[in-house]
Amino acid sequence: MAKIYNSVTELVGHTPLVEFKRLAKELGLKGRVIGKLEYFNPAGSHKDRIALEIIEQAEARGDISPDKTTLVEFTSGNTGIALASFAAAKGYPFRIGLQPGVSVERLKLLEAYNAEIIPVEPELLAPVYEKGIEAFGPIIERFIEETPNGYATLQLSNPDNVNAHYKHTGPEIWEDTEGEVGVFIGGVGTGGSTHGVSKYLKEQNGDIKTIVVQPDPESVANSAVEGATDGGFHGIHQVKDENGLTAMTPDNFNENVIDEYQYITYAETLKAIHLLAKYEGIFVGASAGASLAIAIKEARKAENEGKMIVPLLPDNGERYLSEDIQRVRHELEDSVEL
C-alpha cells in the first residue's frame, strides 16, 4: 500500500532519541546521554512544532485563513524558518523582522521559502538591548500596522507554543524512554520547549529533574561570533540570575517546572559539538551543544549513574557553518573540561 503524505506539515514530530554510547565510553560517563534530535523535523528544528501548532490552532479558531491573512513575526531565525516553510505549504504570505546576529544560512533559508524580510531600523532595535523581551511589542505592533490583514504569531507569549511541546515532545520522550527518563535538559528562547516538556514529564513522574542551560554572561559579553549579540548561542539566553528572572524571560516560561539552572561557556559548547561529531557522527548547532555539554557534566556524576539524561537538541550545525563552529580547535580540546 502506498504511503504518500499530503503536505510537509504531516512530517512534524516523532523525532528520534539516540543514545550516545561511543561518546559515553570515550568520556567514561556514568549516566546515559540520550539526545532528542529535533533537526529531523522537516524544516530542520524543534521550532517546526510550535510553528505548526500556532498556525493550525489559529485556523481552528477561525482567526486566520490563507485567502485573507498574512502571518507576521519578529525572531532570530529558526521559528521564522519553520513559519516560512509552513506558510508556503499552506498558502499564507509571511513577513518577518529579524533580530541581529542571524546566521547567513538561516537568512538564505528564509529567502528560499519566499518570506518577506522586513527591515528593522536601529532605533527600534536599541530598546531590545536595554529592556529585553518587553521591547519586542512595539516592533510587532509596527509590523501589524503596516501589514493589511496581518496576524502576529507572537511566539514569546502564545500558549500554543507551550502546548506544542506539552502535547507532543514531552509524550514522545516519555513513551520512547518507556518512562525511564531521569533528567531533562533544555535552553530557553521562547520558553515553550522547556516549559511544555517539563510540565508533561513531571505530571508522569515528579522525580524527573529539569535543568535549564544558560549561556555564561561573560561568554555572551565577549562574543566569539562576529555580529552576534547572544555570544553565538543562537536562540537561548539567560532567564534567571541572582536577582531572579531577567528581562529576557518570555511570557511562556514557567519556573515552577524547573529544578535547576546551570551556566555553560561558549568554549564548552563548542567542545561538546566537536565531541558529538567526532564520536557519534552527529553535528549539532550551538544551542544543542550547550544542552549536550550540561548533559555530559550531569552524566559524570555518581548520583546519575545509569540514569537516562535527555538533552533537547534543537537543530544541526549546518545552519552555522559560516561561523566555523565545525573547526576543532586543538587548544580548545586541551583546555576545556566537561
PAZAPA-4460 file (N, C-alpha, C; in steps of 0.05 Angstrom, whole numbers, plus 32768, in hexadecimal, padded with zeros to 4 digits):
% residues 338
    n_x    n_y    n_z   ca_x   ca_y   ca_z    c_x    c_y    c_z   seq   type   mol
   8011   7FE8   8000   8000   8000   8000   8012   8019   8000     1      M     A
   800C   802B   7FEE   801C   8044   7FEC   8019   8054   8006     2      A     A
   802F   8061   800D   802F   8074   8023   8039   808F   8019     3      K     A
   8026   80A0   8013   802D   80BA   8007   8020   80CF   8018     4      I     A
   8030   80E2   8021   8026   80F7   8032   801A   810E   8021     5      Y     A
   8007   811C   802D   7FFA   8131   801E   8008   814C   8021     6      N     A
   8019   814F   8035   8026   8168   803A   803E   8164   804C     7      S     A
   8052   8176   804A   8069   8175   805B   8061   8178   8079     8      V     A
   804B   8185   807E   8041   8189   8099   803B   816F   80A8     9      T     A
   8036   815A   8098   8030   8140   80A4   8049   8131   80AE    10      E     A
   8060   813D   80A9   807A   8130   80B1   8085   813B   80CB    11      L     A
   8077   814D   80D8   8081   8159   80F0   807E   8146   8108    12      V     A
   8093   8145   8118   8092   8135   8131   809C   8119   812D    13      G     A
   809A   8109   8143   80A4   80EE   8144   80C2   80EC   813D    14      H     A
   80D1   8100   8146   80EE   8100   8142   80FC   80EB   8153    15      T     A
   8113   80E1   814A   811F   80CB   8158   812F   80D3   8172    16      P     A
   812F   80C0   8184   8142   80C1   819B   815A   80AF   8194    17      L     A
   8172   80B9   8198   818A   80A9   8192   819C   80A9   81AB    18      V     A
   81A3   8091   81B4   81B6   808F   81CA   81D2   8091   81C0    19      E     A
   81E2   80A3   81CD   81FD   80A8   81C4   8211   8095   81D2    20      F     A
   8212   807C   81C9   8221   8068   81D7   823F   806B   81D3    21      K     A
   8248   8071   81BB   8264   8075   81B6   826F   808D   81C6    22      R     A
   825F   80A2   81C6   8267   80BA   81D6   8269   80B3   81F3    23      L     A
   8256   80A4   81FD   8256   809C   821A   826F   808B   8220    24      A     A
   8275   8079   820E   828C   8067   8212   82A6   8077   8212    25      K     A
   82A9   8089   81FF   82C2   8099   81FC   82C6   80AC   8214    26      E     A
   82B0   80B6   821F   82B2   80C9   8235   82AF   80BC   8250    27      L     A
   82A9   80A3   8251   82A5   8095   826A   828D   809E   827A    28      G     A
   8277   80A3   826C   825F   80AE   8279   8250   8098   8289    29      L     A
   8244   80A1   829F   8235   808F   82B0   8218   808E   82A7    30      K     A
   820D   80A5   82A0   81F1   80A6   8297   81EF   80A0   8279    31      G     A
   81D7   809C   8270   81D1   8097   8254   81C7   80B0   8246    32      R     A
   81D6   80BB   8234   81CF   80D3   8226   81C0   80CC   820C    33      V     A
   81A7   80D5   820A   8195   80CD   81F4   8189   80E6   81E8    34      I     A
   8193   80ED   81D0   818B   8107   81C4   8171   8105   81B5    35      G     A
   8161   811A   81B8   8148   811C   81A8   814F   812D   818F    36      K     A
   8151   8120   8178   815B   812D   8160   8145   813B   8151    37      L     A
   8141   8154   8157   812B   8164   814C   8130   816D   8130    38      E     A
   8148   816B   8126   814D   8173   810A   8141   815F   80F6    39      Y     A
   8135   8149   8100   8127   8137   80EE   810B   8142   80E7    40      F     A
   8102   8157   80F3   80EA   8165   80EA   80EF   8170   80CE    41      N     A
   80DA   8172   80BD   80DE   8178   80A1   80EB   8193   809B    42      P     A
   80E6   81A8   80AB   80F4   81C1   80A6   810C   81C4   80B8    43      A     A
   8114   81AF   80C6   812E   81AD   80D2   8132   81B5   80EF    44      G     A
   811C   81B9   80FE   8121   81C0   811A   8108   81BA   812B    45      S     A
   810B   81BC   8145   80F4   81B8   8157   80DF   81CE   8154    46      H     A
   80E6   81E4   8147   80D2   81F9   8142   80BD   81F1   812E    47      K     A
   80C2   81DC   811F   80AD   81D2   810D   8094   81CC   811D    48      D     A
   8098   81C1   8135   8081   81B8   8145   806F   81D0   814C    49      R     A
   807C   81E6   8156   806C   81FD   815F   8060   820C   8147    50      I     A
   806F   820E   8131   8064   821C   811A   804B   820E   8110    51      A     A
   804B   81F4   810E   8034   81E6   8104   801C   81E8   8118    52      L     A
   8022   81E5   8132   800D   81E7   8146   8000   8203   8146    53      E     A
   8011   8218   8145   8007   8233   8145   7FF5   8238   812D    54      I     A
   7FFE   822F   8115   7FEE   8234   80FD   7FD4   8223   80FE    55      I     A
   7FD6   820A   8105   7FBE   81F9   8103   7FAA   81FF   8119    56      E     A
   7FB3   8207   8130   7FA0   820E   8145   7F92   8229   813E    57      Q     A
   7FA0   823B   8132   7F94   8254   8129   7F80   824F   8112    58      A     A
   7F86   823C   8101   7F73   8234   80EC   7F5A   8228   80F9    59      E     A
   7F5E   8216   810D   7F47   8209   8119   7F35   821D   8128    60      A     A
   7F40   8233   8132   7F30   8247   813F   7F23   825A   812B    61      R     A
   7F2B   8258   8112   7F20   826A   80FE   7F2D   8285   80FD    62      G     A
   7F45   8287   8109   7F54   82A0   810A   7F62   82A7   80F0    63      D     A
   7F6A   8292   80E1   7F79   8297   80C9   7F70   8284   80B2    64      I     A
   7F76   828B   809A   7F72   827A   8083   7F84   8283   806D    65      S     A
   7F8D   8271   805B   7FA1   8278   8047   7F97   828E   8033    66      P     A
   7F7D   828F   802F   7F72   82A2   801B   7F71   82BE   8025    67      D     A
   7F75   82C3   8040   7F72   82DE   804A   7F89   82E7   805D    68      K     A
   7F99   82D4   8067   7FAB   82DB   807D   7FC8   82DB   8074    69      T     A
   7FD8   82EE   807E   7FF5   82EE   807C   8000   82E9   8098    70      T     A
   8011   82D5   809B   801D   82CF   80B4   8035   82E1   80B9    71      L     A
   803A   82E9   80D2   804F   82FC   80D9   805D   82F3   80F2    72      V     A
   8078   82F5   80F3   8087   82EF   810B   80A1   82FE   810B    73      E     A
   80AC   8301   8123   80C7   830D   8128   80D7   82F8   8137    74      F     A
   80ED   82EF   812B   80FA   82D8   8136   8118   82D7   812E    75      T     A
   8127   82C6   813C   8143   82C3   8136   8149   82AE   8121    76      S     A
   8135   829F   8118   813B   828C   8103   812B   8273   8100    77      G     A
   812E   825F   8113   8122   8245   810E   8104   8245   810E    78      N     A
   80F7   8255   811F   80DA   8258   811E   80D2   8264   8103    79      T     A
   80E1   8277   80FA   80DB   8283   80E1   80DD   8270   80CA    80      G     A
   80F2   825F   80CA   80F5   824B   80B5   80DD   8237   80B5    81      I     A
   80D5   822E   80CD   80BF   821C   80CF   80A5   8229   80C5    82      A     A
   80A0   8241   80CE   8088   8250   80C6   8088   8254   80A7    83      L     A
   80A0   825B   809D   80A2   8260   8080   809B   8247   8070    84      A     A
   80A6   8230   8079   80A1   8217   806C   8084   8210   806C    85      S     A
   8077   8211   8083   805B   8208   8085   8048   821D   807A    86      F     A
   8050   8236   807B   803F   824B   806E   803F   8245   804F    87      A     A
   8056   823E   8044   8057   8238   8028   8046   821F   8022    88      A     A
   8049   820B   8033   803A   81F2   802E   801C   81F5   8030    89      A     A
   8013   8209   8040   7FF7   820D   8044   7FEC   8225   8034    90      K     A
   7FFE   8234   8027   7FF5   824A   8015   7FF3   8265   8022    91      G     A
   8000   8269   8039   8000   8283   8047   8018   8294   803E    92      Y     A
   8014   82AE   8039   802B   82C0   8038   8037   82C2   8054    93      P     A
   8051   82C7   8056   805F   82C8   8070   8073   82DF   806F    94      F     A
   8071   82F1   8083   8083   8307   8087   8092   8303   80A1    95      R     A
   80AD   8308   80A0   80BD   8303   80B8   80D1   8319   80BC    96      I     A
   80D3   8323   80D4   80E8   8335   80DC   80FD   8325   80EB    97      G     A
   8117   832A   80E6   812C   8319   80F1   813B   8328   8106    98      L     A
   8141   831A   811C   8153   8324   8131   8170   8323   8126    99      Q     A
   8182   8333   8131   819E   8333   8128   81AB   8318   812E   100      P     A
   81BF   8312   811E   81CF   82FA   8123   81C5   82E1   8116   101      G     A
   81B1   82E3   8105   81A7   82CB   80F7   81BC   82C0   80E4   102      V     A
   81C1   82A6   80E5   81D6   829B   80D4   81CE   829E   80B7   103      S     A
   81E2   829E   80A6   81DE   82A0   8089   81CC   828A   807E   104      V     A
   81D1   8272   8089   81C1   825B   807F   81A3   825E   8085   105      E     A
   819D   8268   809E   8181   826B   80A4   8174   8281   8094   106      R     A
   8183   8296   808E   8178   82AB   807D   8172   82A1   8061   107      L     A
   8184   8291   8056   8180   8286   803C   8168   8272   803B   108      K     A
   8164   8263   8050   814D   8251   8052   8133   8261   8051   109      L     A
   8132   8277   8060   811A   8288   805F   8114   8292   8043   110      L     A
   8129   829A   8035   8126   82A3   801A   811C   828C   8008   111      E     A
   8127   8274   800D   811F   825D   7FFC   8101   8257   8000   112      A     A
   80F7   825A   8018   80DA   8255   801D   80C8   826D   8015   113      Y     A
   80D4   8281   8009   80C5   8298   7FFF   80BA   82AA   8014   114      N     A
   80C6   82AA   802C   80BE   82BC   8041   80C6   82D9   8039   115      A     A
   80B5   82EC   8040   80BB   8308   803C   80CA   8312   8055   116      E     A
   80E3   8319   8053   80F2   8322   806A   80EF   8341   806D   117      I     A
   80E6   8349   8085   80E0   8365   808A   80F8   8372   8097   118      I     A
   8102   8387   808B   8118   8396   8098   810F   83A1   80B3   119      P     A
   8120   839F   80C7   811A   83AA   80E1   812F   83BF   80E7   120      V     A
   8126   83D8   80EB   8138   83EE   80F0   8147   83EB   810A   121      E     A
   8160   83F5   810B   8170   83F3   8123   8162   83FF   813B   122      P     A
   8153   8415   8137   8146   8422   814E   8130   8411   815A   123      E     A
   8125   83FF   814A   8111   83EC   8155   811E   83D5   8164   124      L     A
   8136   83CD   815A   8144   83B7   8166   8152   83BF   8181   125      L     A
   815A   83D8   8183   8169   83E1   819A   815C   83DA   81B5   126      A     A
   8141   83DE   81B8   8135   83D7   81D2   8136   83B9   81D9   127      P     A
   8139   83A8   81C4   813A   838B   81C9   8152   8385   81DB   128      V     A
   8169   8393   81D5   8181   838E   81E5   817E   8399   8201   129      Y     A
   816E   83AE   8204   816B   83BB   821E   8155   83AE   822F   130      E     A
   813F   83A8   8223   8127   839F   8232   8122   8382   822F   131      K     A
   812E   8375   821C   8129   8358   8218   810F   8353   8209   132      G     A
   8102   833D   820F   80EB   8334   8200   80D4   8347   81FF   133      I     A
   80D0   8357   8214   80B9   8369   8214   80BB   837E   81FD   134      E     A
   80D3   8382   81F2   80D6   8395   81DC   80CD   8389   81C1   135      A     A
   80C8   836F   81C0   80BF   8363   81A7   80A3   836C   819F   136      F     A
   8093   8373   81B3   8077   837A   81AE   8073   8390   819A   137      G     A
   8081   83A8   819E   807E   83BD   818B   8087   83B6   816E   138      P     A
   809B   83A5   816C   80A4   839C   8152   808E   838C   8144   139      I     A
   8083   8379   8152   806D   8369   8146   8055   837B   813F   140      I     A
   804E   838E   8151   8038   839F   814C   803C   83AF   8132   141      E     A
   8055   83B8   812E   805A   83C7   8115   8057   83B6   80FD   142      R     A
   8060   839D   80FF   805D   838A   80E8   8040   8386   80E1   143      F     A
   802F   8383   80F6   8013   837E   80F2   8006   8396   80E5   144      I     A
   800D   83AE   80EE   8002   83C7   80E3   8008   83C9   80C5   145      E     A
   801F   83BF   80BD   8028   83C1   80A2   801F   83AA   8090   146      E     A
   8011   8396   809C   800A   837D   808E   7FEC   837A   808D   147      T     A
   7FE0   837F   8076   7FC3   837A   8074   7FBB   835D   807B   148      P     A
   7FA7   835A   808C   7F9F   8340   8095   7FB6   8330   80A1   149      N     A
   7FC8   833E   80AF   7FDF   8330   80BB   7FD6   8322   80D5   150      G     A
   7FE3   830B   80DA   7FDE   82FC   80F2   7FF9   82F5   80FF   151      Y     A
   7FFE   8300   8117   8017   82FB   8125   8016   82E0   8133   152      A     A
   802A   82D0   812D   802B   82B5   813A   8034   82B6   8157   153      T     A
   8042   82CB   815F   8049   82D1   817B   8055   82B9   8189   154      L     A
   806B   82AF   817F   8076   8296   818A   807E   8298   81A8   155      Q     A
   8084   82B0   81B2   808D   82B3   81CD   8077   82B1   81E2   156      L     A
   805F   82B6   81D9   8048   82B6   81EC   8031   82A5   81E4   157      S     A
   8034   8297   81CE   801E   8287   81C4   801C   826C   81D2   158      N     A
   8006   8266   81E0   8004   824C   81EE   8006   8234   81DC   159      P     A
   8000   8237   81C2   8002   8221   81B0   801F   8218   81AC   160      D     A
   8032   822A   81B2   804F   8223   81B2   8054   820E   81C7   161      N     A
   804C   8214   81E0   804F   8200   81F6   8040   81E7   81F0   162      V     A
   8028   81EA   81E7   8016   81D2   81E2   8022   81BF   81CD   163      N     A
   8030   81CA   81BA   803C   81B8   81A6   804F   81A4   81B3   164      A     A
   805F   81AD   81C6   8071   819B   81D3   8064   818B   81E9   165      H     A
   8050   8196   81F6   8041   8187   820A   8031   8170   81FD   166      Y     A
   8026   8175   81E6   8016   8161   81D8   8026   814C   81C9   167      K     A
   803E   8153   81C1   804D   8142   81AF   8069   813B   81B8   168      H     A
   807B   814F   81BC   8097   814A   81C2   8099   813B   81DC   169      T     A
   808C   8145   81F1   808D   8137   820B   8083   811A   820A   170      G     A
   806B   8115   81FF   8062   80F9   81FC   8075   80E8   81EC   171      P     A
   8081   80F3   81D7   8094   80E3   81C7   80AC   80DA   81D8   172      E     A
   80B7   80EC   81E9   80CD   80E5   81FA   80C5   80D0   820E   173      I     A
   80AE   80D4   821A   80A4   80C2   822F   80A0   80A6   8223   174      W     A
   8092   80A5   820C   808C   808B   8200   80A5   807D   81F5   175      E     A
   80B6   808C   81E8   80CD   807F   81DB   80E2   8076   81EF   176      D     A
   80E2   8082   8207   80F4   8078   821D   80E5   8065   822F   177      T     A
   80CC   805F   8228   80BB   804D   8239   80BA   8057   8256   178      E     A
   80B9   8072   8258   80B6   807E   8273   80CF   807D   8284   179      G     A
   80E6   8077   8277   80FF   8074   8287   8110   808E   8287   180      E     A
   8107   80A3   8279   8116   80BC   8279   8119   80C6   8295   181      V     A
   8132   80CE   829C   8137   80D7   82B7   813D   80F5   82B9   182      G     A
   814A   80FF   82A4   8152   811C   82A3   814B   8126   8287   183      V     A
   813E   813D   8286   8139   814B   826C   8148   8165   826C   184      F     A
   8155   816C   8256   8165   8184   8254   815D   8194   823B   185      I     A
   8159   81AE   823E   8153   81BF   8227   815A   81DC   822D   186      G     A
   815C   81EB   8218   8161   8208   821B   8147   8217   8219   187      G     A
   8148   8231   821C   8130   8242   821A   8134   8258   8206   188      V     A
   8123   8257   81F1   8122   826C   81DE   8107   8279   81E0   189      G     A
   80F2   826B   81D7   80D7   8275   81DA   80CA   8269   81F3   190      T     A
   80D7   8255   81FF   80CC   8249   8217   80BA   8231   8213   191      G     A
   80B2   822C   81FB   809E   8217   81F5   80A8   81FB   81FA   192      G     A
   80C0   81F4   81F1   80C8   81D8   81F2   80CE   81D0   820F   193      S     A
   80DD   81E0   821E   80E4   81D8   8239   80CA   81D7   824A   194      T     A
   80B9   81EA   8247   80A0   81EB   8256   808E   81D4   824F   195      H     A
   8089   81D1   8235   8076   81BC   822C   807F   81A0   8232   196      G     A
   8099   819A   822C   80A3   817F   8230   80A5   8179   824E   197      V     A
   80AF   818C   825E   80B2   8187   827A   8097   8184   8288   198      S     A
   8084   8194   8280   8069   8192   828C   805E   8176   8288   199      K     A
   8060   816C   826F   8056   8151   8269   8065   813C   8279   200      Y     A
   807F   813D   8278   808F   8128   8285   808A   8127   82A3   201      L     A
   8088   813E   82AF   8084   813F   82CC   8068   8135   82D4   202      K     A
   8055   8138   82C2   803A   812D   82C7   803B   810F   82C7   203      E     A
   804E   8103   82B8   8051   80E6   82B8   8061   80DC   82CF   204      Q     A
   8076   80EB   82D6   8088   80E3   82EC   8095   80FD   82F7   205      N     A
   808D   8104   830F   8096   811D   831C   80B3   811C   8323   206      G     A
   80C0   8105   8322   80DD   8103   8329   80EF   8109   8311   207      D     A
   80E4   810C   82F9   80F4   8114   82E2   80FF   8130   82E7   208      I     A
   8119   8133   82E2   8127   814C   82E7   8129   815B   82CC   209      K     A
   8121   8175   82CD   8124   8186   82B5   8139   819B   82BA   210      T     A
   814D   819D   82A8   8162   81B1   82AA   8161   81C4   8293   211      I     A
   8162   81DE   8299   8163   81F2   8284   8181   81FA   8280   212      V     A
   818A   81F8   8267   81A5   8200   8261   81A5   821E   8259   213      V     A
   81B7   822D   8265   81B8   824A   8260   81D4   8251   8256   214      Q     A
   81D5   8262   8241   81EF   826C   8238   81FE   827B   824E   215      P     A
   8217   8275   8251   8227   8284   8265   8228   82A1   825C   216      D     A
   8221   82B4   826E   8220   82D0   8267   823A   82DB   825C   217      P     A
   8251   82D1   8266   826A   82DB   825C   826F   82D1   823F   218      E     A
   8266   82B9   8239   8268   82AF   821E   8258   82C0   820A   219      S     A
   8240   82C9   8213   822F   82D9   8202   823C   82F5   81FF   220      V     A
   8246   8300   8215   8252   831B   8213   826B   831B   8201   221      A     A
   8279   8305   8201   8291   8303   81F0   828C   82F1   81D9   222      N     A
   8278   82F7   81C9   826F   82E5   81B4   8285   82DD   81A1   223      S     A
   8285   82C3   819C   8299   82B8   8189   828E   82B9   816C   224      A     A
   8275   82C1   8169   8269   82C2   814E   8264   82DE   8146   225      V     A
   8270   82E6   8130   826E   8302   8127   8251   8309   8121   226      E     A
   8248   831F   812C   822D   8329   8127   8218   831D   8138   227      G     A
   821E   8308   8148   820A   82FB   8159   8209   830A   8174   228      A     A
   81F0   830E   817D   81EC   831B   8196   81E6   8307   81AC   229      T     A
   81E5   82ED   81A5   81DF   82D8   81B8   81F6   82C6   81BE   230      D     A
   820E   82CF   81B7   8226   82BF   81BC   8229   82A8   81AA   231      G     A
   8218   82A5   8195   821A   828F   8183   8209   8277   818C   232      G     A
   81FA   827A   81A2   81EA   8263   81AC   81D1   8260   819B   233      F     A
   81C7   8275   818E   81B1   8275   817B   8198   8267   8186   234      H     A
   8186   8277   8190   816C   826D   8197   8168   8267   81B4   235      G     A
   817D   8267   81C4   8179   8264   81E1   8187   827B   81EF   236      I     A
   817C   8282   8207   8188   8298   8216   8183   8294   8234   237      H     A
   8190   82A5   8244   818D   82A3   8261   8171   82AD   8269   238      Q     A
   8163   829D   8279   8148   82A5   8282   8147   82A9   82A0   239      V     A
   815C   82A0   82AE   815C   82A4   82CB   8178   82A9   82D5   240      K     A
   817B   82BE   82E5   8194   82C4   82F2   8191   82C5   8310   241      D     A
   81A5   82D0   831E   81A4   82D0   833B   818D   82E1   8346   242      E     A
   8182   82F3   8335   816C   8304   833D   8150   82F9   8335   243      N     A
   8150   82E2   8328   8137   82D7   831F   8135   82D7   8301   244      G     A
   811C   82D7   82F6   8118   82D6   82D9   8122   82F0   82CC   245      L     A
   812E   82ED   82B4   813A   8303   82A6   8126   830F   8292   246      T     A
   812F   8325   8285   811F   8332   8271   811C   8321   8258   247      A     A
   812B   830C   8255   8129   82FB   823E   8117   82E2   8243   248      M     A
   8108   82E2   8258   80F6   82CC   825E   80DC   82CF   824F   249      T     A
   80D6   82BD   823D   80BD   82BF   822D   80A4   82B8   823E   250      P     A
   808D   82C2   8236   8074   82BC   8244   806E   829E   8245   251      D     A
   8077   8290   8231   8072   8273   8230   8080   8264   8247   252      N     A
   8096   826F   8252   80A7   8260   8264   809A   825D   827F   253      F     A
   809B   8245   828B   8090   8240   82A5   80A6   8234   82B7   254      N     A
   80B1   8244   82C9   80C6   823A   82DA   80BD   8225   82EE   255      E     A
   80A3   8221   82F2   8099   820E   8305   809E   81F1   82FC   256      N     A
   80A5   81ED   82E2   80AA   81D2   82D8   80C8   81CE   82D3   257      V     A
   80D8   81E0   82DE   80F5   81DF   82DB   8102   81D9   82F6   258      I     A
   8116   81C7   82F6   8123   81BF   830F   813E   81CE   8313   259      D     A
   814B   81D3   82FD   8167   81DD   82FF   816F   81ED   82E7   260      E     A
   8180   8201   82EB   818C   8211   82D5   81AA   820D   82D5   261      Y     A
   81B5   8208   82BE   81D3   8206   82BD   81DE   8216   82A6   262      Q     A
   81F4   8223   82AB   8202   8233   8296   8215   8221   8286   263      Y     A
   8218   8229   826D   822B   821B   825B   8239   8230   824B   264      I     A
   8253   822D   8246   8262   8240   8236   8260   8238   8218   265      T     A
   8267   824B   8207   8267   8246   81EB   827D   8231   81E4   266      Y     A
   8293   8232   81F1   82A9   821F   81EC   82A0   8203   81F4   267      A     A
   8291   8200   820A   8287   81E5   8212   8272   81DC   81FE   268      E     A
   8262   81EF   81F4   824E   81E8   81E0   825C   81DD   81C6   269      T     A
   8270   81EB   81BD   827E   81E2   81A5   828B   81C7   81A9   270      L     A
   8296   81C2   81C1   82A3   81A8   81C6   828F   8192   81C4   271      K     A
   8277   8197   81D0   8262   8182   81CF   825A   817C   81B2   272      A     A
   8258   8191   81A2   8251   818E   8186   8266   817D   8178   273      I     A
   827F   8183   817C   8295   8175   816F   8296   8158   8178   274      H     A
   8292   8153   8192   8293   8137   819C   827C   8126   8190   275      L     A
   8265   8132   818E   824E   8123   8183   8253   811C   8166   276      L     A
   825D   812F   8157   8263   812A   813B   8279   8115   8138   277      A     A
   828D   8117   8149   82A4   8105   8147   829D   80E8   814E   278      K     A
   828D   80E4   8163   8288   80C9   816D   826D   80BD   8164   279      Y     A
   825A   80CF   815C   823F   80C4   8155   8237   80CB   8139   280      E     A
   8247   80DC   812B   823F   80E3   810F   8226   80F5   810E   281      G     A
   8221   8104   8124   820A   8116   8125   8214   8132   812A   282      I     A
   820C   8144   8118   8216   8160   8119   81FF   8172   8120   283      F     A
   8200   817E   8137   81EA   818F   8141   81F2   81AC   8143   284      V     A
   81DE   81BD   8146   81E2   81DA   8149   81EA   81E1   8165   285      G     A
   81ED   81FC   816A   81F8   8205   8183   81E5   8201   819B   286      A     A
   81CB   8206   8197   81B9   8203   81AE   81B8   81E5   81B5   287      S     A
   81B9   81D4   81A2   81BA   81B7   81A7   81D4   81B0   81B5   288      A     A
   81EA   81BB   81AC   8204   81B6   81B9   8204   81BF   81D6   289      G     A
   81F7   81D5   81DC   81F5   81DE   81F8   81E7   81CA   820A   290      A     A
   81D0   81C0   8200   81C1   81AC   8210   81D1   8192   8212   291      S     A
   81DE   818A   81FD   81EF   8172   81FD   8205   8174   8211   292      L     A
   8212   818C   8212   8228   8190   8225   821F   818C   8242   293      A     A
   8207   8196   8249   81FC   8192   8263   81F6   8175   8268   294      I     A
   81EB   8167   8253   81E5   814B   8256   81FE   813B   825C   295      A     A
   8214   8141   824F   822D   8133   8254   8236   8138   8271   296      I     A
   8234   8150   827A   823B   8156   8296   822A   8146   82AA   297      K     A
   8210   8145   82A4   81FE   8136   82B5   8204   8118   82B4   298      E     A
   820B   810E   829D   8211   80F2   829A   822B   80E9   82A7   299      A     A
   823C   80FC   82AF   8254   80F6   82BE   824E   80F1   82DC   300      R     A
   8237   80FA   82E5   8232   80F9   8302   8229   80DD   830B   301      K     A
   8234   80D5   8322   822D   80BB   832D   820F   80B8   8332   302      A     A
   8203   80CE   833A   81E6   80CD   8340   81D5   80C7   8327   303      E     A
   81E1   80CB   830F   81D2   80C6   82F7   81DA   80AC   82E8   304      N     A
   81E9   809B   82F6   81F1   8082   82EA   81D9   8072   82E1   305      E     A
   81DA   806A   82C7   81C4   805A   82BC   81AB   806A   82B4   306      G     A
   81AA   8084   82BB   8192   8093   82B4   8192   809B   8297   307      K     A
   8179   809D   828C   8176   80A8   8272   8175   80C7   8273   308      M     A
   8188   80D4   8266   818A   80F1   8266   8184   80FA   8249   309      I     A
   816F   8109   8246   8165   8110   822B   8168   812E   8226   310      V     A
   817C   8136   8217   817E   8152   820E   816D   8156   81F4   311      P     A
   815E   816C   81F3   8150   8173   81DA   8164   8180   81C8   312      L     A
   8168   8176   81B0   817B   8180   819D   816C   818D   8185   313      L     A
   8169   81A8   8186   8156   81B6   8175   815C   81B5   8157   314      P     A
   8175   81B6   814E   817A   81B6   8131   8196   81AC   812C   315      D     A
   819E   81AB   8112   81B8   81A1   810C   81CB   81B7   8105   316      N     A
   81E5   81B0   8102   81FA   81C4   80FF   81FC   81CF   80E3   317      G     A
   81EE   81C4   80D0   81F0   81CE   80B4   81E6   81EB   80B2   318      E     A
   81D6   81F4   80C5   81CB   8210   80C4   81E0   8224   80CE   319      R     A
   81F7   821A   80D7   820A   822C   80E3   8227   8228   80D8   320      Y     A
   8229   821B   80C1   8243   8216   80B6   8252   8230   80AF   321      L     A
   8243   8245   80A9   8250   825F   80A4   825E   826A   80BC   322      S     A
   8257   8260   80D4   8264   8268   80ED   827B   8256   80F5   323      E     A
   8280   8242   80E4   8297   8230   80E8   8294   821F   8102   324      D     A
   827C   8219   810A   8279   8209   8123   8284   81EC   811E   325      I     A
   8288   81E5   8105   8292   81CA   80FE   82AF   81C6   8103   326      Q     A
   82BE   81DC   8107   82DB   81D9   810A   82E2   81D0   8126   327      R     A
   82F0   81B9   8128   82FA   81AF   8142   8313   81BE   8148   328      V     A
   8312   81CE   815C   832A   81DD   8165   8339   81CD   817A   329      R     A
   8351   81C5   8173   835F   81B3   8185   8364   81BF   81A0   330      H     A
   8369   81D9   81A1   836D   81E6   81BB   8353   81E5   81CB   331      E     A
   833C   81E5   81BD   8322   81E3   81CB   831F   81C8   81D7   332      L     A
   8326   81B4   81C7   8323   8198   81D1   8334   8194   81EA   333      E     A
   834C   81A0   81EA   835E   819C   8201   8357   81AC   821A   334      D     A
   834C   81C3   8216   8348   81D6   822C   832C   81D4   8239   335      S     A
   8319   81C9   822B   82FD   81CA   8235   82F6   81AE   8240   336      V     A
   82EB   81AE   8258   82E3   8195   8265   82C5   8195   8267   337      E     A
   82B8   817E   825F   829B   817B   8263   8296   8167   8279   338      L     A
***
